[in-house]
Amino acid sequence: MSPRQILRSLFDAALAAAQPERVVPLHLPDGGALPRGRVIVIGAGKASAAMARAVEDHWPGDPARLSGLVITRYGHGVPCRHIEIVEAAHPVPDERGYAAARRMLEHTVAELGPDDLVLCLISGGGSALLAVPAAGITLADKQAIGRGLLASGATIGEINCVRKHLSAIKGGRLALACQPARVLTLLISDVPGDDPSIIASGPTVGDPTTCAEALTVLDKYAIPLPAHVRAHLESARGESPKPGHPAFARCETRLIATPQQALEAAARRARELGLSAHILSDAMEGESRHVARVHAALARQVADRGQPFMAPCVLLSGGETTVTVSGKGQGGRNVEFLVALAQALDGHPRVHALAADTDGVDGSLDIAGACIDPTTPARTLALGRRLADVLADNDGHGLFQALGDSVVTGPTQTNVNDFRAILIDAPDAAL
């Protein structure tokens, strides 16, 4: 296998480990534990439609008893027989998502009883798809604030802290609407640390963050705020239900797929191919270009000095880096990482890499990520461009499309965040 084929094989192994068809059935009730009342399936996220189909395909009772509503990103829907699937916009919400989320809150989970079960299917992307603004706040307010945060370099924890305090459905409020039914939430994690209160802004779990913290985030990144939004956050109106609230007494939350599990699957695949594999972290954060330089320094140390690992080997990492968009490009944290990595490696003859988002969407484009190799700097120059200029313009997607090095998967039906793999060849394998 070529280096690029090896890297793609590792990425595919990571995706396979987090597929809803594989992980959802393990967490459904057995035939003897089915609820006496209704079974309402709700959810949101890029993997939620595939999760819903896995529920229908593996439900231990009569699947005709299932009903409900799940919201996913445009292009990520899959057909279901009993559960309604609605596609809407991500990462900035639109009217379609707003209407569906409001219907979920006001109708789908309304008037439930204690014998009913709500099965809530949540994955990354759910924050934008569950777009019901708090009273006095408009969808346009949320859209403008969301765009500002997405371009600011804020972490996903910071962004979701703000989202929860401008919402009528996130930050535990969906669980309040489900009372007195039992709620079982199945989570596919796309956040560093796998905190259920951050994944899709925790619609069914208690929120430990506060309005004051949300204001701190907005002021830190100088996000313009209308006076009525600031007033909402400065008052008690925007506060979310906290852990320990009685509404969560009948709520159970399970993590069914995580970034660590995906990285471990990639590591197993690497060992099958005769390579040692080293997981650096499943929770890396920070500016993509800065994280890339650290990875490049480590890759050089391995290649040139055999420390702390011997080549040939693969370095694996996950998490969610950020991009502060200041240029005219499309951003994309994985391609930004690769541009900076290629610049720092400067054509090192034994280092190849792949970085991609496991949902198939890096930034706002339907491109998962890209690959680099020792020829990337020279081929970039042959296009009349310099890596430093590409980085300054946040135009990684433009570069890798021109080079033919983009990784395009289409909707993967899962989302366990960034995947990075750096392959370091043995000395006798240099180009």
N, C-alpha and C positions, 0 to 999 in steps of 0.2 A: 504494500500500500504506500502511496505517496504521503508526504507529511500532511497535505491538505485533506486527503481521504481519512487519515487517522484522526485528525482534529474533528472532522465532520462526524465520524463514527462515535466519538466521545460525546459530542453534542446530542446526537440522536439517542444515545443511551440515557443521557440525562432527561431528555423529553419523555422517553418511554416510561421511565420510573415514576413520572408524575401524571400519567394519563388518568383521567377520571374513571374510565372503564376498568382500570386496574385497581385503583385505591378506594373508590366509593363503595363497592359491594362489601368490603371488609367491615364497614361501619353501619350497615343497615340492621335494623332489629331482626331477630330470628322469628320464625313463624309463631312461636309460642309467646312472643312479647309484643304482638301488634296491638295498637290502641283500640279501645272500644268505640271511640268516636271517629271524627273525620281525620283525614291525613291531608294537610295543606302543604304544598311544596312551594317555597319562595326562594329567591336568590338573586344575586347580581355579581357580575364580574366576567372577565374574558373566558373563563372556563365554565361558567355556570350553566350554559345550555348543554354542554357535554356531560356535566354532572347530573343534570336533570334526566338526560336520556339514560345514563347509567342507573339511576334510581328506577326508572320505568322498566329497564331490561332485567333488573335483578331484584325487584321488590318481592319479598317472600309471600305476600298475599295477593289478592286480586288487584292488578294494576289499574283496573277501572275505578277503583276507589280513590285513586290519586287525582288531585286537581291543584291548580295554583298558577303562579306567574313568576317567570324568571326573566331578568333583563341582562342582555349581553351587548357587546360592541358590534357595530355594523360589520357584517362578514363573518362573525363568529357563531352565528346561530346554527343549530342542528335540528332536524325535525323530531318532534315528540308527539305522542298520541293523546296524552291526557293533560299535559302541563303546557300552558301557553308560553311561547317564547317571543319576546319583543327585542328588537335590535335598536340601539340608540348610539349617540355619539360619545366618544372618549378621545382625549382626556378632558375636553371641555364639554360640559353637558349641553343637551339641546332640548327643545320642546317635547320631542317624542319620549325621551328618557324621563323628563319631568312628569308628563302625563301618566306614564306607566307606573312610576314610583308612587305617585299620589294615589293611583287606583289600588296599588298593593297595600298602601297604608290605610286607606279609608274604606276599602271594600273587601279585598282578598282575605285580610286577617281580622276583619271586623266580626263581632258577635260570635267569638269562639267560646267553647265551653271547656271545663276541666278535663273532660275525657278526650279532647282533640289533641292531635300532635301536629306541630309546625316543624317541618323539616326545612331548615334554612341552609342554602348552598351558596357559599361565599368564596370568591377568589379575587385576586388583584384586579383592579379596574372598577371594583364595585362602588368606590366613592363617587366617581363622576356619573355612574349610571343610576345611583340612588339620589336623585337630585330634587329633593323637596325642600325649598328654602324655609327657614323659620318665619313666623309671622312678622310682617313688616319689611321683609327682605325679598327682593325680586330675583328671578332667574338671571336677569341681566347683571345684577350686582354680583352674583356668584360667578358668572362667566368671566367678568372683568377681573375680579380678585383672583380667580383660578389661573387665568392667563398670566397675570403678573407673578404669581408664585412659581408657576412652572418654568418661567424664564429666569428666575432670580437666583437659582442655585440652592434653594431651600431643600432640606432633606424631606423624605416622605413622611417622617414622623411630624415634622413641623407643618407641612402642608395639610396633613390630615387632622392635626390639632385645630387648625383654623376651620377646616371643612365641618368638623363636628359641632362647632359652636355657632355655625350659621345655618344649621340644618334642623329639620323637623323629623328626620327619620334615622340619621346616623347617631353615633355616640350613645348607643343603648336604647334609643327611642323606639326602634322597631319592636324590641322585646316588650316594651310597655304596651304597645298596641296589640300584642298577641295575648295578653292576659285574659283569662286565667289558664290558657292552654299550656301544655308542656312544649318546650322549644329545644330541638336538637340542632345545633349548628355544626356543619362540616366545613372546615376551612382548608383551602389550598393557599399556603403562605407565599407572599411575594415581598415580605419586608425583612430587613435585617433584625435578627432576634426573635422572629416569629411571634410577636406580641399580638394576641387576638384583638386588642383594643385599637391597634393601628391598621390591621388588615381590613381594607375597604372601609376604614373609619369605624370599625366595631359596631355595626348596627344592633347587635343582640347581646353585647357585653357592657359592663360598667366602664365608664370613662374616667380615668384618674386625672386627666388634664382639666384646666380651668379656662374661663374667659380671659383672665389676666394673662395667662400664658399665650393664648391666641393673639392677643393684642401685642404682646412682646415680639412674637414672630413677625407680624405685619409691620411693626415699626422697625425691626431689625433690617428688613429687606426693603424698606421705604415703599411699601405697596400703598397706592392712593386709596383712601377710604371715604365713601360718602358719609356725611354727618350722621345719618340715621343708622348706618351699620356700626359706626363707632359707639353710638349711644346704646345699641343693642348689646354690644360686648361689654360695655362699662356697667350695665345693669344686670340684675339677676335673671333677666328674661333669657339670656343666652346660655345659662348653665345647663350642663348635661347631668343625667343620673349617674351616680357614683357607684363603684363596687360596694356590695352590701345592701343595695336598694332591694326592697322586697320583691320587685318585679323580676329579679334574676334568680329567685329561689327555685323556680322550676325550669331553669335554663341550663343546658349542658353544651359544652363546646369541645370539639375534637379537631386537632390538627391531623389531616389525613395525607398531606404531601408537603414537603418543605425543601428549601434550597439544599440543606445538608444531605437529604436523601438523594437528590438528583446528582450532587457532586460525588457521593459515594458510588452511585451507579456508573458514572463516568470513570471513576478510579478503577472499578472492577473491570470495565471494558479495556482500559489501558493495560492492565496486568494480563488480560487474555492475549493482548497483542505483544506481550513481552517487554513492556515498559514499566518502570517503577512510576508510581503516581503519588503526588503529595498535595493534600488539600491545605491551602494556606489559610483560608477563612471562608465561611459562608455568609459573612455579615460585613463586608467591606463597604465603607461609605467615604464621602469626600469628593472633591472635584475630579472628574474623570482623568484629566491630564496629569494631576498630581499622583493619583493612584497608579497611573501607567508608568510614571518615572520610577516609582518604587519597584514595580514588577520588573521593569527593564534592568535595574541595578541587580536585582536578585538573579534574573536569568543570566546576566553576564557573569556573575560570581560562580554560578553553577557551570556554565560553559567553559570559562577560562581557568577556574581554580578548583573545580570539583567540590565546592562548598556552598551551602550545607548539604547538598545532594550530589550524587554522581550521575552524569549523563551516560546513556540516554534516559530521559525522564520527562514527565509531564507535570507542570505546575497548574493547579486548578484553584479557582476562587469564584465566589459569588457575592451577593449583596446588592446594593443599589447605589451607584455613584450618581453624581449630579453634573449638570452643565449649566454654567452661567452664559446664556446666549447674548453675545454682544455684536456678532457679525451678521452677515446676510444669509448664512446657511441655515439648514434645517435642524441643527443640533443632533441629538441622538447620543446617549451616553456611551454606548458600546463602540460606535465608530469613532467618537472623539477619543476614547481610550486607545484605540488602535492607531490613530494618527500620531498621538503623542508617544506611543510605544515604539512605532517605527522610527520616529525622529530620534528617540533616545538610543535605540539599538544601532542606528546608522548602518544598516545593511549587514549586521553580524551574520556570518555565513552559516551558522548552525541553529538559528532560532526562527521558529515559525509560530504563528498564533491565530486563534479564532476568538472573537468576542461577539456575543449575541444575546438578545433578550429572549427568554424562553417562551414568551407569548407570540413571537413572530413579528413584533412591532417595536422597533427601536426609535424612541422619540414619537413623532407623529406620522412617520412613514411606515407602510406595510413592507418593511425590510427588516429582517431580524438582526442583522449585523454584518460582519465582513471577516475576511482573512488577510493576514499580511505574511510576507516571506522576505528572505534576504534581498530580493530584487525590488521591493516596494519603493524605496527612495529613488532608485535610478529610473524606474518606470514612471514615477511621478514627475521627475525632471523632464522626461521625454514628452510629457504632456504640456510642458511649458509652465509647470507649477512647482512650488516648493512646499514641503510639509509644514514649515513654519507659517506660511501664508494660509494654508488650508486650515490649520489649527486656529489662527487668529480670526478666520471667517466662520468658524464652527461649521465647516462644509465637508465633514467626513463622508456623508452620504454621496455628495456630488463626486468626490474623488473616487470612491470605491465603485460607484456605478460606471465611471469612465474607465477604470482599470479592469472592469469585469470581475471584481473580487467580492461583490456583495453576496451575502447569504440570505436567500429568500426561501422561506418555508411555507408561506401562507399561514392562516390561523392554525396554531398548534393544538388548540383546545386545552391548554394548561397555562400556568403562569407561576413559576417559582423564581422569577427575577433574573438578574444578569448571570450569564455563564461565561467564564473566561478560561481558556486553556492555552498554555504556552508549551510548545514541544521543543525540547533541546536535544539535538542530535549528538551522537557520539563523535569524537574528534575525526574518525576516519569516514564520517558520513557527510562532511562539509561539501557544499557545492563548489 
